[in-house]
């Protein structure tokens, strides 16, 4: 009876959503799944900088890999787009959406790419700063920083699209994919490392009796 009770307890400790066959395996070999708390602090860190939450949890190699890959993808997309494809324009007045909505939502409706780009973290924040007309270096002293993630004039955008091939469209897709992938990185940081299973030793038939 005690052995049956332990096997039933092992099945109850199986991971949530485990298949019936997995629960049967837990019941047979007496495995238990270690419990750990979700780390929302690590999730916030991985939003700010991709992979930083994993580094905070001690998974340094994984965190550095995420950081290099996602930043590489994001900035390569910006480079292909001549550093002019990450921005949040204020176009709600000139191009109102079909339904009435707040100004910010209307601007996101007109520029849905930024919804994906936003999730890459702090490197997308200059676009929000530019959207709110925050102070920036003068164009005479720091032209790159002055225009960084600022909406380019329509004439410049039209010229970029007219002179280029499909590279312009591919460029912003890279930046959006980087942001979308970081959502998975954030989830990985919150959930923590995939812990192994603890094996409880099986008792012999004599001990069970």
Buried (B, 14 or more C-beta within 10 A) or exposed (E): EEBEEBBEBBBEBBEEEBEEEBBBBBBEBBBBBEEEEEBEEBBBBBBBBBBBBBBBBEBEEBBBBBBEBBBEBBBBBBEBBBBBBBBBBBBBEEEEBEEEBEEEEBBBBBBEBBBBBBBBBEBBEBBBBBBEEEEBEEEEEEEEBBBBBBBBEEEEBEEBEEEBEEEBEEBBBBBBBBBBBBBEBBEBBBEBBEEEBEEBEBEEEEEEE
